[in-house]
Amino acid sequence: MKRLVLASSNPGKLREIQAILGPLDYEVLTQAALGIADAEEPHVTFIENALAKARHAAGLAGLPALADDSGVCVPALGGEPGVHSARYAGNAAGREARDAGNNDKLVAALAACGERRAYYYCAMVLVRHAADPQPLIGEGYWWGEISAQARGDYGFGYDPHFFLPALGRTAAELDPEHKNRISHRGQALRQLVEKLRGFP
């Protein structure tokens, strides 16, 4: 069985990634279980941030590392929150409080806007070692719109406000298995899974 470290401390991301990787012959260790702190995310692109997190974890764990950087992007707001999605409204203590603040700020920013289209984007990166010159990269886009009303008890982050017109539901109203089949993170990770089949 091959081992890799997952460079994230977000419990929602961990659940989704581990569920999709479950059928593969990999032992997935979390960076927290190895005593590795979160990496800095100073970059202006999702791919650069994901790569920084993967290299950080791989270097400290001495293992291949998988990382993602993702967020919700609203064209009417110039692509915001984008790479700032996790701390769009600041760095409140506790993930639930941070999620609530982020959603409140996004809904308020769109209150007077007629254009509510949005998409989730995910960049997923795997490095074989910290200095890997050819990281594996997967990307996913998931289109929807931002709803003023929160709905649903599943998911995390912006999911209660991320409405999917074709389904008539928010991302938070989809059970985890359904969400993983169609989400941005599911798309990106499945791209990587195909590339992992040739992983040495």
KEROLO-536979 format. One record per residue: residue in three letters; x, y, z of N, C-alpha, C in turn. Coordinates in steps of 0.2 Angstrom, whole numbers, plus 5000, padded with zeros to 4 digits. Example, Ala and Ser with C-alpha at 12.3 -4.5 7.8 and 13.67 -1.06 7.14 Angstrom:
! KEROLO-536979
{"ALA"; {5066; 4972; 5039}; {5062; 4978; 5039}; {5066; 4984; 5039}},
{"SER"; {5064; 4989; 5035}; {5068; 4995; 5036}; {5064; 5000; 5039}},
END
This chain:
! KEROLO-536979
{"MET"; {5004; 4994; 5000}; {5000; 5000; 5000}; {5004; 5006; 5000}},
{"LYS"; {5003; 5011; 4996}; {5007; 5017; 4995}; {5004; 5022; 5000}},
{"ARG"; {5008; 5026; 5002}; {5006; 5031; 5007}; {5007; 5038; 5005}},
{"LEU"; {5003; 5043; 5006}; {5003; 5050; 5005}; {5000; 5054; 5010}},
{"VAL"; {5003; 5060; 5011}; {5000; 5065; 5016}; {4995; 5070; 5012}},
{"LEU"; {4990; 5071; 5016}; {4985; 5076; 5013}; {4986; 5082; 5017}},
{"ALA"; {4988; 5087; 5013}; {4990; 5094; 5016}; {4984; 5099; 5017}},
{"SER"; {4980; 5097; 5021}; {4974; 5101; 5023}; {4972; 5099; 5030}},
{"SER"; {4969; 5105; 5034}; {4966; 5104; 5040}; {4959; 5105; 5040}},
{"ASN"; {4956; 5106; 5034}; {4949; 5108; 5034}; {4945; 5101; 5034}},
{"PRO"; {4941; 5100; 5039}; {4938; 5093; 5040}; {4933; 5092; 5034}},
{"GLY"; {4930; 5097; 5031}; {4925; 5095; 5026}; {4929; 5093; 5019}},
{"LYS"; {4935; 5096; 5018}; {4939; 5094; 5012}; {4942; 5087; 5014}},
{"LEU"; {4944; 5086; 5020}; {4946; 5079; 5022}; {4941; 5074; 5020}},
{"ARG"; {4935; 5075; 5022}; {4930; 5070; 5021}; {4929; 5068; 5014}},
{"GLU"; {4928; 5074; 5010}; {4927; 5073; 5003}; {4933; 5069; 4999}},
{"ILE"; {4939; 5072; 5001}; {4945; 5069; 4997}; {4946; 5061; 4999}},
{"GLN"; {4945; 5060; 5006}; {4946; 5053; 5008}; {4941; 5048; 5005}},
{"ALA"; {4934; 5051; 5004}; {4929; 5047; 5001}; {4931; 5045; 4994}},
{"ILE"; {4933; 5050; 4990}; {4935; 5049; 4983}; {4941; 5044; 4982}},
{"LEU"; {4946; 5045; 4987}; {4952; 5041; 4986}; {4951; 5034; 4989}},
{"GLY"; {4946; 5033; 4993}; {4945; 5027; 4997}; {4946; 5020; 4993}},
{"PRO"; {4943; 5020; 4987}; {4944; 5014; 4983}; {4951; 5012; 4981}},
{"LEU"; {4956; 5017; 4981}; {4963; 5016; 4978}; {4967; 5013; 4984}},
{"ASP"; {4972; 5010; 4982}; {4977; 5007; 4986}; {4982; 5012; 4989}},
{"TYR"; {4979; 5017; 4993}; {4983; 5022; 4996}; {4981; 5022; 5004}},
{"GLU"; {4986; 5023; 5008}; {4985; 5025; 5015}; {4986; 5033; 5015}},
{"VAL"; {4980; 5036; 5016}; {4981; 5043; 5017}; {4981; 5046; 5024}},
{"LEU"; {4987; 5049; 5025}; {4988; 5052; 5032}; {4987; 5059; 5031}},
{"THR"; {4984; 5062; 5036}; {4983; 5069; 5037}; {4989; 5073; 5039}},
{"GLN"; {4990; 5079; 5037}; {4996; 5083; 5040}; {4995; 5084; 5047}},
{"ALA"; {4989; 5085; 5050}; {4988; 5086; 5057}; {4991; 5080; 5061}},
{"ALA"; {4989; 5074; 5058}; {4991; 5068; 5062}; {4999; 5067; 5062}},
{"LEU"; {5002; 5070; 5057}; {5010; 5070; 5057}; {5013; 5076; 5061}},
{"GLY"; {5008; 5080; 5064}; {5011; 5086; 5067}; {5013; 5092; 5063}},
{"ILE"; {5010; 5092; 5057}; {5012; 5097; 5052}; {5007; 5103; 5052}},
{"ALA"; {5010; 5109; 5053}; {5005; 5115; 5053}; {5003; 5117; 5046}},
{"ASP"; {4998; 5120; 5045}; {4996; 5123; 5039}; {5001; 5127; 5036}},
{"ALA"; {5002; 5127; 5029}; {5007; 5131; 5025}; {5004; 5138; 5024}},
{"GLU"; {5008; 5143; 5023}; {5006; 5149; 5021}; {5003; 5149; 5014}},
{"GLU"; {4998; 5153; 5012}; {4995; 5153; 5006}; {4995; 5161; 5003}},
{"PRO"; {5001; 5163; 5001}; {5002; 5170; 5000}; {5001; 5172; 4992}},
{"HIS"; {4999; 5167; 4988}; {4999; 5168; 4981}; {4992; 5170; 4978}},
{"VAL"; {4992; 5172; 4972}; {4986; 5175; 4969}; {4983; 5170; 4965}},
{"THR"; {4985; 5164; 4964}; {4982; 5159; 4960}; {4981; 5153; 4965}},
{"PHE"; {4975; 5149; 4963}; {4974; 5143; 4967}; {4979; 5138; 4966}},
{"ILE"; {4982; 5137; 4960}; {4987; 5132; 4958}; {4993; 5134; 4962}},
{"GLU"; {4996; 5140; 4963}; {5002; 5141; 4966}; {5001; 5140; 4974}},
{"ASN"; {4995; 5142; 4976}; {4993; 5140; 4983}; {4993; 5133; 4985}},
{"ALA"; {4990; 5129; 4980}; {4990; 5122; 4981}; {4997; 5119; 4981}},
{"LEU"; {5001; 5121; 4976}; {5007; 5118; 4976}; {5012; 5120; 4982}},
{"ALA"; {5011; 5126; 4984}; {5015; 5128; 4991}; {5013; 5123; 4996}},
{"LYS"; {5006; 5122; 4997}; {5004; 5117; 5002}; {5007; 5110; 5002}},
{"ALA"; {5007; 5108; 4995}; {5009; 5101; 4994}; {5016; 5100; 4995}},
{"ARG"; {5020; 5105; 4993}; {5028; 5105; 4994}; {5029; 5106; 5001}},
{"HIS"; {5026; 5110; 5005}; {5027; 5111; 5012}; {5026; 5104; 5016}},
{"ALA"; {5020; 5101; 5015}; {5019; 5094; 5018}; {5023; 5089; 5016}},
{"ALA"; {5025; 5088; 5009}; {5029; 5083; 5007}; {5036; 5084; 5010}},
{"GLY"; {5039; 5090; 5011}; {5045; 5091; 5014}; {5046; 5089; 5021}},
{"LEU"; {5040; 5091; 5025}; {5041; 5089; 5032}; {5039; 5082; 5033}},
{"ALA"; {5035; 5079; 5029}; {5033; 5072; 5030}; {5037; 5067; 5027}},
{"GLY"; {5041; 5069; 5022}; {5045; 5064; 5018}; {5041; 5059; 5014}},
{"LEU"; {5035; 5061; 5012}; {5030; 5057; 5008}; {5028; 5061; 5002}},
{"PRO"; {5025; 5058; 4997}; {5021; 5061; 4992}; {5015; 5065; 4996}},
{"ALA"; {5013; 5071; 4993}; {5008; 5075; 4996}; {5003; 5077; 4991}},
{"LEU"; {4997; 5077; 4994}; {4991; 5080; 4990}; {4988; 5086; 4993}},
{"ALA"; {4987; 5091; 4989}; {4984; 5097; 4992}; {4979; 5100; 4987}},
{"ASP"; {4974; 5104; 4989}; {4970; 5108; 4985}; {4969; 5115; 4987}},
{"ASP"; {4968; 5119; 4983}; {4966; 5126; 4984}; {4959; 5127; 4980}},
{"SER"; {4954; 5129; 4984}; {4948; 5130; 4980}; {4944; 5136; 4983}},
{"GLY"; {4939; 5138; 4980}; {4935; 5144; 4982}; {4929; 5145; 4977}},
{"VAL"; {4925; 5150; 4979}; {4919; 5152; 4975}; {4921; 5158; 4972}},
{"CYS"; {4920; 5159; 4965}; {4921; 5165; 4961}; {4915; 5168; 4958}},
{"VAL"; {4914; 5174; 4959}; {4908; 5177; 4957}; {4910; 5182; 4951}},
{"PRO"; {4909; 5181; 4945}; {4911; 5186; 4940}; {4908; 5193; 4941}},
{"ALA"; {4902; 5194; 4944}; {4900; 5201; 4945}; {4904; 5205; 4950}},
{"LEU"; {4908; 5201; 4954}; {4912; 5204; 4959}; {4919; 5204; 4957}},
{"GLY"; {4921; 5203; 4951}; {4927; 5203; 4948}; {4931; 5196; 4950}},
{"GLY"; {4927; 5191; 4951}; {4930; 5185; 4953}; {4931; 5183; 4961}},
{"GLU"; {4929; 5188; 4965}; {4930; 5188; 4972}; {4924; 5183; 4974}},
{"PRO"; {4925; 5180; 4980}; {4930; 5179; 4984}; {4937; 5176; 4982}},
{"GLY"; {4936; 5171; 4977}; {4942; 5168; 4974}; {4946; 5165; 4979}},
{"VAL"; {4953; 5167; 4978}; {4958; 5164; 4982}; {4957; 5166; 4990}},
{"HIS"; {4953; 5171; 4991}; {4952; 5173; 4998}; {4946; 5170; 5001}},
{"SER"; {4943; 5165; 4998}; {4936; 5162; 5000}; {4936; 5160; 5007}},
{"ALA"; {4942; 5157; 5009}; {4942; 5154; 5016}; {4941; 5160; 5021}},
{"ARG"; {4944; 5166; 5020}; {4945; 5171; 5025}; {4942; 5178; 5022}},
{"TYR"; {4937; 5177; 5018}; {4934; 5183; 5014}; {4932; 5188; 5019}},
{"ALA"; {4929; 5186; 5025}; {4926; 5191; 5030}; {4931; 5192; 5036}},
{"GLY"; {4937; 5189; 5035}; {4942; 5190; 5041}; {4943; 5183; 5043}},
{"ASN"; {4947; 5183; 5049}; {4949; 5177; 5052}; {4946; 5175; 5058}},
{"ALA"; {4940; 5175; 5058}; {4936; 5173; 5065}; {4938; 5167; 5068}},
{"ALA"; {4938; 5166; 5074}; {4939; 5160; 5078}; {4934; 5155; 5076}},
{"GLY"; {4936; 5149; 5074}; {4932; 5144; 5073}; {4929; 5144; 5066}},
{"ARG"; {4929; 5138; 5063}; {4927; 5137; 5056}; {4920; 5139; 5055}},
{"GLU"; {4915; 5137; 5059}; {4908; 5139; 5058}; {4907; 5146; 5058}},
{"ALA"; {4910; 5150; 5063}; {4910; 5157; 5063}; {4912; 5160; 5057}},
{"ARG"; {4918; 5157; 5054}; {4921; 5160; 5048}; {4917; 5159; 5042}},
{"ASP"; {4914; 5153; 5042}; {4909; 5151; 5036}; {4903; 5156; 5036}},
{"ALA"; {4900; 5157; 5042}; {4895; 5161; 5043}; {4896; 5169; 5041}},
{"GLY"; {4902; 5171; 5043}; {4904; 5178; 5041}; {4905; 5179; 5034}},
{"ASN"; {4909; 5173; 5031}; {4910; 5174; 5024}; {4903; 5174; 5019}},
{"ASN"; {4899; 5169; 5021}; {4892; 5169; 5018}; {4888; 5176; 5019}},
{"ASP"; {4888; 5178; 5024}; {4885; 5185; 5026}; {4888; 5190; 5021}},
{"LYS"; {4894; 5191; 5021}; {4898; 5196; 5017}; {4896; 5195; 5010}},
{"LEU"; {4896; 5189; 5007}; {4895; 5188; 5000}; {4888; 5189; 4998}},
{"VAL"; {4883; 5187; 5002}; {4876; 5189; 5001}; {4875; 5196; 5001}},
{"ALA"; {4878; 5200; 5006}; {4877; 5207; 5006}; {4880; 5210; 5000}},
{"ALA"; {4886; 5208; 4998}; {4889; 5211; 4992}; {4885; 5210; 4985}},
{"LEU"; {4881; 5205; 4985}; {4877; 5204; 4979}; {4869; 5206; 4980}},
{"ALA"; {4868; 5209; 4986}; {4861; 5211; 4987}; {4858; 5216; 4982}},
{"ALA"; {4862; 5220; 4979}; {4859; 5225; 4974}; {4861; 5223; 4967}},
{"CYS"; {4863; 5217; 4966}; {4866; 5214; 4960}; {4861; 5210; 4957}},
{"GLY"; {4860; 5211; 4950}; {4855; 5206; 4947}; {4859; 5200; 4944}},
{"GLU"; {4865; 5200; 4944}; {4869; 5194; 4941}; {4872; 5190; 4947}},
{"ARG"; {4869; 5184; 4948}; {4871; 5180; 4954}; {4875; 5174; 4952}},
{"ARG"; {4877; 5173; 4945}; {4881; 5167; 4943}; {4887; 5167; 4947}},
{"ALA"; {4889; 5161; 4948}; {4895; 5160; 4952}; {4898; 5153; 4950}},
{"TYR"; {4904; 5151; 4952}; {4907; 5145; 4951}; {4912; 5143; 4956}},
{"TYR"; {4912; 5137; 4958}; {4917; 5134; 4963}; {4923; 5132; 4958}},
{"TYR"; {4929; 5133; 4960}; {4935; 5131; 4957}; {4939; 5127; 4961}},
{"CYS"; {4942; 5122; 4959}; {4947; 5118; 4963}; {4953; 5117; 4959}},
{"ALA"; {4959; 5118; 4962}; {4965; 5116; 4959}; {4968; 5110; 4964}},
{"MET"; {4969; 5104; 4962}; {4972; 5099; 4966}; {4979; 5097; 4963}},
{"VAL"; {4983; 5097; 4968}; {4990; 5096; 4966}; {4993; 5090; 4970}},
{"LEU"; {4997; 5085; 4966}; {5001; 5080; 4970}; {5008; 5081; 4968}},
{"VAL"; {5012; 5081; 4973}; {5020; 5080; 4972}; {5022; 5074; 4975}},
{"ARG"; {5027; 5071; 4971}; {5030; 5065; 4973}; {5035; 5066; 4979}},
{"HIS"; {5038; 5072; 4979}; {5043; 5074; 4984}; {5043; 5082; 4984}},
{"ALA"; {5046; 5085; 4989}; {5045; 5092; 4990}; {5048; 5096; 4984}},
{"ALA"; {5053; 5093; 4980}; {5056; 5097; 4975}; {5054; 5094; 4968}},
{"ASP"; {5048; 5090; 4968}; {5045; 5087; 4962}; {5045; 5092; 4956}},
{"PRO"; {5049; 5092; 4951}; {5048; 5096; 4945}; {5042; 5096; 4941}},
{"GLN"; {5038; 5090; 4941}; {5033; 5089; 4937}; {5027; 5087; 4942}},
{"PRO"; {5024; 5091; 4945}; {5018; 5090; 4950}; {5012; 5088; 4945}},
{"LEU"; {5008; 5083; 4948}; {5002; 5081; 4945}; {4997; 5086; 4947}},
{"ILE"; {4993; 5089; 4942}; {4988; 5094; 4943}; {4981; 5092; 4940}},
{"GLY"; {4976; 5093; 4944}; {4969; 5092; 4942}; {4965; 5098; 4943}},
{"GLU"; {4960; 5100; 4939}; {4956; 5106; 4940}; {4949; 5104; 4939}},
{"GLY"; {4944; 5108; 4942}; {4937; 5107; 4942}; {4933; 5113; 4943}},
{"TYR"; {4928; 5114; 4939}; {4924; 5120; 4939}; {4917; 5117; 4940}},
{"TRP"; {4913; 5121; 4944}; {4906; 5119; 4946}; {4902; 5125; 4946}},
{"TRP"; {4897; 5126; 4941}; {4894; 5132; 4940}; {4887; 5132; 4944}},
{"GLY"; {4885; 5138; 4946}; {4879; 5138; 4950}; {4877; 5146; 4951}},
{"GLU"; {4874; 5147; 4956}; {4873; 5155; 4957}; {4872; 5155; 4965}},
{"ILE"; {4873; 5161; 4967}; {4873; 5163; 4974}; {4866; 5164; 4977}},
{"SER"; {4863; 5160; 4981}; {4856; 5162; 4984}; {4857; 5166; 4990}},
{"ALA"; {4852; 5170; 4991}; {4852; 5175; 4997}; {4850; 5170; 5003}},
{"GLN"; {4846; 5165; 5002}; {4844; 5161; 5007}; {4848; 5155; 5008}},
{"ALA"; {4850; 5153; 5014}; {4854; 5147; 5015}; {4849; 5141; 5016}},
{"ARG"; {4851; 5136; 5012}; {4847; 5129; 5012}; {4852; 5123; 5013}},
{"GLY"; {4850; 5119; 5017}; {4853; 5112; 5017}; {4858; 5111; 5023}},
{"ASP"; {4859; 5105; 5025}; {4863; 5103; 5031}; {4869; 5100; 5029}},
{"TYR"; {4870; 5098; 5023}; {4876; 5095; 5021}; {4882; 5100; 5019}},
{"GLY"; {4888; 5097; 5018}; {4893; 5102; 5015}; {4896; 5107; 5020}},
{"PHE"; {4899; 5112; 5018}; {4903; 5116; 5022}; {4904; 5123; 5018}},
{"GLY"; {4907; 5128; 5021}; {4909; 5134; 5017}; {4903; 5137; 5014}},
{"TYR"; {4903; 5139; 5008}; {4898; 5142; 5004}; {4892; 5138; 5002}},
{"ASP"; {4892; 5131; 5003}; {4888; 5126; 5001}; {4880; 5128; 5002}},
{"PRO"; {4878; 5131; 5008}; {4871; 5132; 5009}; {4869; 5138; 5004}},
{"HIS"; {4873; 5142; 5001}; {4871; 5147; 4997}; {4873; 5146; 4990}},
{"PHE"; {4876; 5140; 4988}; {4878; 5139; 4981}; {4872; 5135; 4978}},
{"PHE"; {4868; 5138; 4974}; {4862; 5135; 4972}; {4863; 5133; 4965}},
{"LEU"; {4861; 5127; 4963}; {4862; 5123; 4957}; {4855; 5123; 4953}},
{"PRO"; {4854; 5128; 4949}; {4847; 5128; 4945}; {4845; 5122; 4942}},
{"ALA"; {4849; 5118; 4939}; {4847; 5112; 4936}; {4845; 5107; 4940}},
{"LEU"; {4847; 5107; 4947}; {4844; 5102; 4952}; {4839; 5105; 4956}},
{"GLY"; {4839; 5112; 4956}; {4834; 5115; 4961}; {4836; 5115; 4968}},
{"ARG"; {4842; 5114; 4969}; {4845; 5113; 4976}; {4851; 5116; 4977}},
{"THR"; {4853; 5118; 4983}; {4860; 5120; 4985}; {4864; 5114; 4986}},
{"ALA"; {4871; 5116; 4985}; {4876; 5111; 4987}; {4875; 5108; 4993}},
{"ALA"; {4873; 5111; 4998}; {4872; 5109; 5005}; {4866; 5104; 5006}},
{"GLU"; {4862; 5104; 5000}; {4856; 5099; 5000}; {4857; 5093; 4997}},
{"LEU"; {4863; 5092; 4994}; {4865; 5086; 4991}; {4869; 5081; 4996}},
{"ASP"; {4867; 5075; 4996}; {4871; 5070; 5000}; {4878; 5070; 4998}},
{"PRO"; {4883; 5068; 5003}; {4890; 5068; 5001}; {4892; 5064; 4995}},
{"GLU"; {4889; 5059; 4994}; {4890; 5054; 4988}; {4888; 5058; 4981}},
{"HIS"; {4882; 5061; 4981}; {4880; 5065; 4975}; {4885; 5071; 4974}},
{"LYS"; {4886; 5074; 4979}; {4891; 5080; 4979}; {4897; 5078; 4976}},
{"ASN"; {4900; 5073; 4978}; {4907; 5071; 4976}; {4907; 5069; 4969}},
{"ARG"; {4901; 5066; 4966}; {4901; 5064; 4959}; {4901; 5070; 4955}},
{"ILE"; {4899; 5076; 4957}; {4898; 5082; 4952}; {4902; 5088; 4954}},
{"SER"; {4905; 5088; 4960}; {4908; 5095; 4962}; {4914; 5096; 4959}},
{"HIS"; {4917; 5102; 4960}; {4923; 5105; 4958}; {4929; 5100; 4960}},
{"ARG"; {4928; 5099; 4967}; {4934; 5095; 4970}; {4933; 5088; 4967}},
{"GLY"; {4927; 5085; 4966}; {4927; 5078; 4964}; {4930; 5078; 4957}},
{"GLN"; {4928; 5083; 4953}; {4931; 5083; 4946}; {4939; 5083; 4946}},
{"ALA"; {4941; 5088; 4950}; {4949; 5089; 4950}; {4952; 5082; 4953}},
{"LEU"; {4949; 5079; 4958}; {4952; 5073; 4961}; {4952; 5067; 4956}},
{"ARG"; {4946; 5067; 4952}; {4946; 5061; 4947}; {4951; 5062; 4942}},
{"GLN"; {4953; 5068; 4940}; {4958; 5069; 4935}; {4965; 5067; 4938}},
{"LEU"; {4966; 5068; 4944}; {4972; 5066; 4947}; {4972; 5059; 4948}},
{"VAL"; {4966; 5056; 4949}; {4966; 5048; 4950}; {4968; 5045; 4944}},
{"GLU"; {4966; 5048; 4938}; {4968; 5045; 4932}; {4976; 5045; 4931}},
{"LYS"; {4979; 5051; 4933}; {4986; 5052; 4933}; {4990; 5047; 4938}},
{"LEU"; {4986; 5046; 4943}; {4989; 5042; 4949}; {4990; 5035; 4947}},
{"ARG"; {4986; 5033; 4942}; {4987; 5026; 4939}; {4994; 5024; 4937}},
{"GLY"; {4997; 5029; 4935}; {5004; 5028; 4932}; {5009; 5030; 4938}},
{"PHE"; {5007; 5032; 4944}; {5011; 5034; 4949}; {5016; 5029; 4951}},
{"PRO"; {5023; 5031; 4951}; {5028; 5026; 4952}; {5028; 5024; 4960}},
END
